[in-house]
Amino acid sequence: MKQVKVLEIGCGKMSKHIMDYVYDLGGTIVGAVDLNPKLIGKDISTIINSGPKNIIIEDVANLDKLLKETKPDIAIIATLSYLNDIKDLIRICISNNVNVITTAEECFDAESSNPPLYKELDILAKSYNVTITGCGYQDIFWGNLITTMASSIHKITKIKGVSSYNVEDYGIALAKAHGAGLTIDEFNKTFASKSAEERKALIKKGSYTASYMWNAASWLAKKMKLTPFKITEQNIATTNTLDLHSDTLNMDIKKGDATGMSAIVTLETEEGITIEAECIGKVYSSDDFDKNEWTIYGEPDTTLIINRPDTVKLTCANIVNRIPDVIKAKPGFVPTCEIGEPTYKIKY
């Protein structure tokens, strides 16, 4: 295929690897934007530690103008986690006939948590013949690895997963989204689990802040062609017995205060298969490390354990490897379970 032209939206911790990987696969960065005044005006080479690229990071307010000037094939949005936070960026990209791939975790299956906005953007993307997709670490380690493993099981009764990651690796927005640094009272007031009625009303309005496993569990059900009839979520603060310093939050988290969150999502299906998925995002102590463990119960029981995955780099590599898939995909707001299996890319 012709050289892929990419525009980077958000030049924080993730973009260092994303932009480097794009160049390594033969693509090119044609523009970059951010809202951090410390980054605006710098060449992207200062982010990826390379020779000069002659691509200056511009203010995100210039996004529409930059898209019109550079005409990229796709924009990578690597900023915040929720669809409501990036909807205007997506709209600008769509109106310029630019495909979108994003690290925003909710976009892995936004239809399940924000159906009004998902539907609006799906219709808009189809009208401009472009594709919106959310992916990253979860595309493989909470998604396709699990469904591949499931394909070797005769009968399944339950899928149970636990994944943990250090919020320090992703930036301040994600750390705050997990309640890191709050007192337990503040955490409980902010992240208290909703009743079924409250949750249903918030989802209908498009104002429910779901945990990342909400979208992952829904994605799994969608790919496995299961029929969900009930989904619940419980949020629990994680703590530590010692004070922990957070560089991302620029503060010391006192012992007993929230270092982050464990969110447990339970999805029940008409087929009798229950998906129970837990994600633990917190400020790590010296003893903590990333881990990913999934067990499929049935005939036979099977467990997959991955210790110390490089979650950040795996997220970035998946985003970059998925770019050709998104460009070729059907138009609309399309989850990765509908754009083909992920594959290793040597070159674009």
Secondary structure, 3 states (H helix, E strand, C coil): CCCCEEEEECCCCCHHHHHHHHHHCCCEEEEEEECCCCCCCCECHHHHCCCCCCCEEEEHHHHHHHHHHHCCCEEEECCCCCHHHHHHHHHHHHHCCCEEEECCHHHHCHHHCCHHHHHHHHHHHHHCCCEEEECCHHHHHHHHHHHHHHCCCCEEEEEEEEEEEEHHHCCHHHHHHCCCCCCHHHHHHHHCCCCHHHHHHHHHHCCCCCCHHHHHHHHHHHHCCCCEEEEEEEEEEECCCCCEEECCCCEEECCCCCCEEEEEEEEEECCCCEEEEEEEEECCCCCCCCEEEEEEEEECCEEEEEECCCHHHHHHHHHHHHHHHHHHCCCEECCHHHCCCCCCCCCC
